[in-house]
C-alpha cells in the first residue's frame, strides 16, 4: 500500500486517466513486482479501462483511488447498517471530547468493529490494519473514520449501500421501508459524498422536497427542509438520484474483468 501512496503523491482524488495509466503501469509484471498481487498483473489497456468504467462509471473525471483498491480487495465481510453504526459510536467515544473525526492508529485498533468478530481466519484478521492503511491520512498517521465508514457502505446492491450511508449520516438504521424524517441536508451529504459522475436530474434536491412536500415558492419562501422517507421514496426523480449514486455500488470487478476459478482468492496489497 505504501508503494501506491507514494506514486499517487498522497492525493485521494485523481483524474480517471491518471489512475488508468497508474494501474496499467503497476499491473506490468516487471514494474508491479512486490506491489500488486499476481492476479492483478498483466492487464491489457482495454481491461484496465473496463475495470475503471465498472467502478466509476462512463463519465467519471475525478475519482477516489481508494475505491479501486477496495473493489479489488474483495471478498471481505460487508458490514450491516448496525455494524457501521456501532463502529461509528465506538470511534466517537475514543475522541474524549476532541471535536474532530480523526483517530490515531492506536485508537482505531482498540475499537471493536465487525471485522474483529470475523477475525478467526488469517485474511480477515489482516483486514482491520489494512483498512487503516487504505483510508489513513499519511501526513499524520490518523484516520477520518467518517470517510472510512461511508466508503465501506458500498454493497453489491447499490441502493442498499445508499441507505447504509444514510444510516450513518442520520445516526440510526434506515432502509427503504423506514418511516423516519430525513432532512434535506442529510440527503445531500449522502448523494454528494464520493460522487464521480453528475447525477442526471431536471430538479434539484430542494425542488424535489418542495414538490413532494407541497411547499416552496417563486423566491424560495417556506422551502421544505424535512420530509418522511416514506413520502420521498415514492418520488421517481429521487429514486433516479439514489440509483445513480454508483459510489455505493460494489461491483464484482474480479469476475467481470478477470474471470477466475472460485478457488482463486485475491490477496490484499502489502502495507509496506
N, C-alpha and C positions, 0 to 999 in steps of 0.2 A: 504493500500500500504506500509505503514511503517513496518508492521509485515513481509511482504515478503522481503523487502530490508534487514532487519536485519538478516533474515535466510540465504540469499544468500551472506552475507558479502560484499555487495556493488560491486560484480563482475557483469559486464554487460554480460559476457560470461560464460557459464557453460558447462560441458560435458552433452550430451543428457541423459546419465544415471543418473547423479546427479539431473538434472531438472525433470526427470521422477520420481525419488524417492521423491523429494521435493513435487511435485504436488500430488503424491499419499498420502503422509503424510498429506498435508493440506486439501485434499478432504475427509479425515476421519471426520466423523460427529462430533466427540468429539474434536479432535485436531484443526480442522479448524474453530471452533466456533468463530464468530465475525471477522473472517478473510476472508473466502470465502462466496459468495452468496450461498443460498440454492441449486440452480440448479447446482452448481459446485461440490457438495458434493456427497459422496458415489460412486465414480468411482471405477470400478474394475481395476486391474493391466492391463488387456487386453485393456480396454477402454482408459486408460492413454497412453499406447503405441500407440494405434491407433491415438489418438489425436496428439502426438508428430510427428508421421510419416506424418500425414495430413499437419502439419505446416512446418516441417523442412526437409521432405524427408526421404528416406530409409537409406541413407549412411551418414547422418549428425553425426559429432562427437562433435564439439564445437558449441554451439548455443547461441543466444541472447535471454534471458528470456523475454525481453520486447515484443517481437513478440507474444509470447504465450498470455500475458495479453491483448495485442492489439486485437488479434483474438477473444478472449473470451469476449471482451467488445462490440462486435457488437450487434445491429446495431448503427452506428454513421454516421454523414454526411461525405461522402467521398469528399475530395477536388478535384477540377479540376486542370489541369496544371496551369491555370491562377490564381486560388486561391492560389496555392503554391508559385507561382512567386510573387504575390502581398504580401503575408506574408513574403517571403524572403526579398523583398525590404524594407518593413516596419521594419523588425527586424534589418536589416543592418543600417537603418537610426537612430536607437536608440543608436548606439555604440559611436556616437560623436567622430569619429576618432580613437577609440580604435581598434588596429589591432588584433582582435581575433573573435571567433564565439560564445562567451559566453555572455548571457544576464541574468540580475537578474530577480527574480520573479516579482518585481515591474515593470520593463521594459516590460517583457513578457505580463503581464496582461494589460498594457496600449496600446499594439499594437493591432489594429483591424485586426482580421483574419476571415476566412469564418465561424467559429463557432459562432461568435458574431451575424452574420446575421440570424442564426437559433436558437437563444437563447430564443425563445418565450416559449418553453417547458422546464420544470424544469430539465429534464435529459440532454438536450442539453446545458443548462446554466452551468451545472456542468462539462461538458467535458473539457472546457478550463483549469481550475485549475487541473483537473485530469491528463491531458496530461503533464502538468508541473511536477507533482509528478512522473509520469511514466518515463519521459526522463531526469530528472534533475541529476546533479552531487551532491550527497548528502553531500560531504565534504565541499562544499562552497555554496550550495543552488543556483546554477546557471544552465543555460541550454545551451547546444550546439545546437543551433537552426538548423544548417545544418543537423546534425544527425537526429533530430526530424522530419524535413520535409522529408528527404529521407525515413525514416521508415514509414511515413504516405503516401508515394506514393503507397503503396500496394493496389491492386484492385482485384475484382473477376476475371477480365481479366488480367492475369499476364503480357501480352505484353503491355497492356495499362499502367500498373504500371511502366514497364520498361521505357516507353517513358516519363512518368511523371518525373521520376528520371533524365533522360537525359535532360529534360527541365530545371530542377533545376541546374544541372552542367553546362549546356550551357548558361543559363540565358535568354532563350526565349522559347515560346511554341513550342513543337515539337511533331509531330505524325509520324506514319509510312509513311505517304504520303508527309511529308515535304521535300522541296528541299533546304537543307542548308548544309554547310560543317561541318563535325564532325571530330574533332581532335582525333587521336588515344588515347591520354592521357585522353580525356573526356570519351570515351567509356570504357576504362579500369577502371576508377573510378566507373562508374555505375555497371559494371559487378562484380567488386571485393567487392563493399560495401555490408556488411552483408551476404556474401556468406557462406553457411553452408555445401555445397557439392562441390566437384571438378567437374567442368563442362567438360563433355566428348567432346574432340576435338582432331583431329590429327594435328591441326595447332594452332599456337599462334595468337593473335590478330594482331601482326606485320606481320606475314606471310599472313594473310588474306588481310590486307591492301596492301601489296606488290603485291599479286596476282591480286586483283581486280584493283589496280591502274597501274599494269604493270611495277612496279619498283623493287627495291631491287637487291641484288647481292649476290655472294657467301660469301663475307665478310661483307655484310650489307650496302655497299655503296649505297647512294641515296635511302635509305628506304623511303617509303611513310608515311607521318605523318598526312595528312588530305585528306579526300575524301568526295564527296557529299553523303548524306544519301540515295539519290535515287539510287545510284550505289551500296552502301553497302547492302541495304535491299534486293537486288536481289540475294545475295550470300547465298547459302544453309547452308554453315558452320557457317556463322554469325547468321543466323536465328536460327540455332540449339543452339548456345550460348545464344541468347536472351531468347528463350523458356525454357532453362534450369535454368534461374535465378529465382528460386522459391521464393527468398526473396521479390519479388514484387507481388507475388500472395497472395491474401487474401482469404483463403478458408472459406467456410461456415461450420466451425467446429462444431457449435452447432447442426445443423441439421444432420451432419454426425455421431457425437458421441452420442449425447443425443437428439433424436427426441422429439419435444415438440409441443403443440398446438400453433398456431400463437399468441394467447393472452399472452403467457408467454414471457416476455421481460427480457433479462439478466440485472442484476443490476451491477453498477460499483463497484469495490472494494473500501473500505473506505480508506481515506488517513491517518488515524491515525496509 
